[in-house]
Amino acid sequence: MENLGYPARLELYVAGQWRGVEGRRTQVVVNPSTQQPLGVNCQ
């Protein structure tokens, strides 16, 4: 099985447009048991 992973730049499709995280706060989400990063939360 091929591991596709996540693209380096994540965007959401909202109201007919692709929107990135530019101008938004981001926070790294960490696994509390391993302290390894899981992903990024965009607010």
C-alpha positions in Angstrom: 0.0 0.0 0.0 1.3 3.4 -0.9 1.7 6.0 1.8 0.4 9.2 0.4 0.8 11.3 3.5 -0.3 15.0 3.7 0.7 17.7 1.3 3.3 20.2 2.6 0.7 23.0 2.3 -2.8 22.2 3.5 -5.8 24.3 2.3 -9.6 24.1 2.7 -12.1 24.6 -0.1 -14.5 27.3 1.2 -17.2 29.1 -0.8 -15.6 28.2 -4.1 -12.0 29.2 -3.1 -9.0 27.3 -1.8 -7.9 29.0 1.4 -4.6 28.5 3.2 -3.4 29.5 6.7 -2.0 32.9 5.7 -3.0 35.5 8.3 -4.2 32.9 10.8 -2.7 31.7 14.0 -1.4 28.1 14.0 -0.5 25.8 16.8 1.3 22.4 16.7 -0.8 19.6 18.1 1.4 17.2 20.2 0.7 13.6 21.3 0.8 13.9 25.1 2.2 10.3 25.6 5.1 10.7 23.2 5.5 14.4 22.9 5.7 13.9 19.1 4.0 16.4 16.8 0.7 15.1 15.2 -0.2 18.1 13.0 -1.0 21.8 13.0 -4.2 23.4 14.2 -5.3 26.6 12.3 -7.4 29.1 14.2 
